[in-house]
């Protein structure tokens, strides 16, 4: 028997309301949460139209299915995945076609689903567990009859064939999902062994991966209890389908330096470093967990992954923003710059939140515009919560000295410290960022996300490498 997908009725209304031009196709994303027993779809969003960049749109194939821009669909999926909080992910794709293209729709969906998964997961720093679901859903919709055909593909098996799946609409699928919330203090440092783009990319990737492993192995407390076993996340409460109250659970993460030393002891080595990149501050994290008898360890896993995602995404955006602002500058960039802060906005009907990242020179109007473009939802500026990470105090500060704010409250803000060698003291720490060149993204690379949550916790020590994806300069 195939997998079962429980879909919020708001998704049904959205899909039914999609308008297609005669003879054309519409693609889009399906987002939600997977579990070993069942899957939940809480968000659908169609692929935005691609700007022509001065070139007229011309048909590239005989069939409208051949005209689907695979690169654009996968890029949209990457951007949306960064806007999803912990516990939520891209589950699959939908395709709306006229009746005469129904027979060929499954081949098109298979091509898209494998390309999308490959692009989204490239460079991901956390490892899949044995319980992670590798099936992705595809939904074909006839534009005339509105008939749907739901099938899944195992994206980790290139030879996977389509399997039938159940697609069931329900009211308020996520209305009572518990939300985990926390603020995490980050203090990580990545050593650099050289200044070339390739070496910088490798150092960042290796460093962030080591840090991510520390987070995955960390101790997690949820609501004051150790979230390690198969016990229910919220014990002593019975599920009430009529309940719309969302419980907020505080979480805390504790990283053991001793465990990290044991793990790295066999491969420890000493390298000459020309500098390092340091990221420190406090990030707000958030995760949602389904209420179908969720296990405590699954909730802990969702939080840890969100911590990894949001930190690594901001490093990506920081480097990309330097590349955009400095143009053809190829030297070492020294100084201290503010990283984008995370903001949250509610999703209509579901009550869940998505996130975006604001640079110091941006406003809530910019965020609202991106939400409209990427998620196809109108969000009033007053509904965008910018208070969780405070204002950026450290942007564009040059030199090796750290400038303090009048309140000396730097720990509440995320910034990157980049210092170069002090000619008067060769033992002084050397920090710098080298930005490898990449093609600019059609959306300026400003869309990002990833989230999670819990009480304020300190996550420190080693810096970790993060890897930029070569597919596009969008970050």
Beta strands, then each sheet from edge to edge (+ up, - down):
strand 1: 4-8
strand 2: 26-34
strand 3: 39-46
strand 4: 89-97
strand 5: 135-142
strand 6: 148-154
strand 7: 163-164
strand 8: 166-170
strand 9: 178-192
strand 10: 219-222
strand 11: 225-226
strand 12: 248-254
strand 13: 275-289
strand 14: 335-338
strand 15: 341-346
strand 16: 353-358
strand 17: 415-418
strand 18: 457-462
sheet 1: 7+ 6- 5+ 4+ 2- 3+ 1+ 8+
sheet 2: 11+ 10- 12+ 9+ 13- 17+ 14-
sheet 3: 11+ 10- 12+ 9+ 18+
sheet 4: 15+ 16-
end
